[in-house]
Structures are given as structure tokens and as C-alpha cells.
Amino acid sequence: MVAPRSGEVFSPDILDAIETLTRQAWQLPFALRVDSITNYQHTTATEDDLVVKDLVDGGIGFSAQQLSRVRDVALTEPALRGFLIAADGATTGVNVTFQMPGQDLDEVPEAVAAARQLAARLEAEYPVRVHLTGMVMLNNAFFEMSMRDMSTLVPIMYLVIIGVTFLMVRSVTATIGTLAVIMLSLITAMGLAGWAGIKLTPPSSRACASTWPRFF
């Protein structure tokens, strides 16, 4: 989602930003299709001829009349209003459709990293804010949260386990033995899952996170 820092979308610099984003989004890893108000295929009739072309082409040089025309079309076209452009013209969307080959576990993080870099460049060059959302971002969030848990919640969990176990058994040796049994059980389970070809999902990655001392 692209939001101007002030004003609405229908100004030369903002339309130029959307054109730039639309053009560069095609270069994102695994991008299959990019839709925005600028590359929307608008049809006009001239006598007996039908002309189909991008709604915005070279928006940086648009006159006030051209901007008004683009605004009228975008806010009245059912395929755009409420989908790629807000009803008040304050925000607009650039929808990127991805097709992941499903051959590498790093496909989603790779696409997200490239999208974040593109958003950062656009914000540095134009007076806009870019917000990333969608299924690809959601899927990546599960992965990132799992990795974050490995460095924060999992160590805390082990400290709690050690503390509670020691209070219950009142023995350092028994506490270490209990922790060793837990660790060996987790490592064995993860090893068998790996040999069986079971892929990790966000819920099952919690088991991987539990073996934090084993991997780090």
C-alpha cells in the first residue's frame, strides 16, 4: 500500500512513484503479475476505434486536466475503486502476485527481503509511505517469529524448566539428568523427523525452537 505523506494519490510525483514501483515490482523474485492504477488497461472509444492503454503513462508530466481525468476514472471504475485505490484517493495499492516454485525453503524470505528493499528505496526517493501486506508477508511473519522465539522465549523457557525442576527435586544432579532426558528426547524426535522427510511448518517449528541449545 502506498500512502502519500500529504495530499492524495493524484499528483505528478505520487503517480511517478507508483509507476516506478509498478515497473520495479516486476523484478521481484518469483513475481508473476503486478497490478496498479497506473498500468490498469483503460479503454476509450474514438469514433469506431477502441483504444486500450495504461491509465497513467508518464504521470510526472501530467497537467491538471490529465490528473483530474485519471482521478475520475480511478474513483469510478469498479475494478479499481475499493481494490487498488481508496474511495477518498488517499491511498493506493500495488498488487504483486507471486508464484513460488516450492523447491527451496528460502523462497518466501527471499521475496520479502527484496520487497522490503524496494519499499525502502521508494520511501527514500518519493514523499510516500509504503506498507507491505498480503499472504507472502504473513507466511514470512510465522518464520520470523519462530526465529525470534529461538533467541528470546526459548532460553527463558529453559531457565524456568531448570528452576522449577531444581525446586522440586532439590538436587543439582537430578536437575541435570532431567534436562538431559528432555534434550535427548527433542534431538531424537527432530532427527527422526528429518530422516523421514517431514517438513517444518510454523507450528512444528516450535519443536525445532525447543532444541535451541543443540543448534546454538
KAWOLIN-V967716 format. One record per pair of residues at least 12 apart in sequence whose ideal C-beta (glycine too) atoms are under 6 Angstrom apart, sorted by sequence separation. I is the first residue (numbers start at 0). J is the second residue. D is the distance in Angstrom with one decimal. If there is no record, write none. Layout:
BEGIN
I_J_D + I_J_D
END
This chain:
BEGIN
21_33_5.5 + 41_54_4.4 + 97_110_5.9 + 164_177_5.1 + 21_35_4.4 + 55_69_5.9 + 38_53_5.1 + 39_54_4.5 + 21_37_5.4 + 21_38_5.4 + 114_131_5.8 + 17_35_5.6 + 37_55_3.9 + 18_37_4.8 + 17_37_5.0 + 189_210_5.7 + 185_209_5.3 + 186_210_5.9 + 110_135_5.7 + 185_210_4.9 + 186_213_5.4 + 111_139_4.4 + 107_138_5.2 + 108_139_5.9 + 107_139_5.0 + 36_73_5.1 + 97_135_5.6 + 18_58_5.8 + 14_55_5.3 + 15_58_5.3 + 36_79_5.8 + 14_58_3.0 + 15_59_4.0 + 11_58_5.9 + 36_83_5.3 + 11_59_5.0 + 36_84_5.4 + 11_61_5.5 + 36_91_5.6 + 153_208_5.1 + 9_66_5.2 + 35_93_4.4 + 153_211_4.2 + 145_204_4.3 + 149_208_4.9 + 34_94_4.5 + 141_201_3.6 + 148_208_5.2 + 9_70_4.3 + 33_95_5.3 + 149_211_5.2 + 145_208_6.0 + 32_96_4.1 + 30_95_5.5 + 31_96_4.8 + 31_98_4.3 + 29_97_4.8 + 29_98_5.9 + 29_99_5.5 + 24_95_5.1 + 21_93_5.7 + 20_93_5.2 + 9_88_6.0 + 8_88_5.3 + 7_88_4.2 + 28_109_5.1 + 29_110_5.5 + 7_89_5.6 + 28_110_4.9 + 8_91_4.8 + 28_113_5.5 + 27_113_5.0 + 27_114_6.0 + 2_90_4.6 + 0_90_5.6 + 1_91_5.3 + 0_92_5.3 + 23_117_5.8 + 20_121_5.5 + 16_125_3.8 + 16_127_5.3 + 4_126_4.5 + 3_127_5.6 + 1_127_5.3 + 2_128_4.8 + 1_129_5.7 + 0_130_4.4
END
